[in-house]
Amino acid sequence: EVQLVESGGGLVQTGGSLRLSCVVSGFRFDKGAIGWFRQAPGKEREGVSCISNSDGSTWYADSVQGRFTISSDNAKNTVYLQMNSLEPEDTAVYYCGIPTWFTALVGPSKEYDDWGQGTQVTVSS
């Protein structure tokens, strides 16, 4: 059974930083890709970032490029999302998941095969 558990969310002021973690089990971590997406009230789900654990390639949404950094620790089956220069528009529930497919050029699929319970990120102005 695949399980993904996110942590690290919280309340932060504009310009602050948070690091989200996603621990994955039941999945060939070193062969697949893990992505982060977010859901804000009244807004469509948005892909944020994704990393291939087999070749290290990454993808970022334009809205977070240059502010967020995704990384992975294959020994710990964990993917991190370092979020800097946070803005109120980043407020959302953040989920990590296993996309159906991923390429660094295009990004992850909109569909995810599995995902976690999410962690709330709130950025105050």
Salt bridges, closest charged atoms under 4 A:
ASP30 OD1 - ARG28 NE 3.33
GLU46 OE1 - ARG38 NE 2.80
GLU87 OE2 - ARG67 NE 3.97
ASP90 OD1 - ARG38 NH1 2.94
ASP90 OD2 - ARG67 NH1 2.74
